[in-house]
């Protein structure tokens, strides 16, 4: 699987741990994140991830900022993107099963690195259930 990842200054350690995990699992990673804790603007790192997923360059995306909110709001501006802010593996599973989320947003200041890796693992291994959820997902886009 090809995964696009982006993070701001709150998430370099998270990104590095997640990238290491993904590469060990055999996934290809497109890295749009910063490698330093110097203050940056999360949209500069979220938009490229959303574009990768939107254009089919990546199968799924991962975004990380302090609260997870700002970068989730950013990527959700893109057509066809359904980013889910997750802070437990159970929420990550439901985001895929019920919402067909294609980007996971991780709040670095409110989760540990092991939790973040576990959420990503769950997110990638969980399939969309379709069925009764498909009609709801179809109503998410607004035109």
Secondary structure, 3 states (H helix, E strand, C coil): CEEEEEECCCCHHHHHHHHHHHHHCCCEEEECCCCCCCCCCCHHHHHHHHHHHHCCCCCEEEEEECCCHHHHHHHCCCCCCCEEEECCHHHHHHHHHHHCCCEEEEECCCCCHHHHHHHHHHHHHCCCCCCHHHHHHHCCCCC
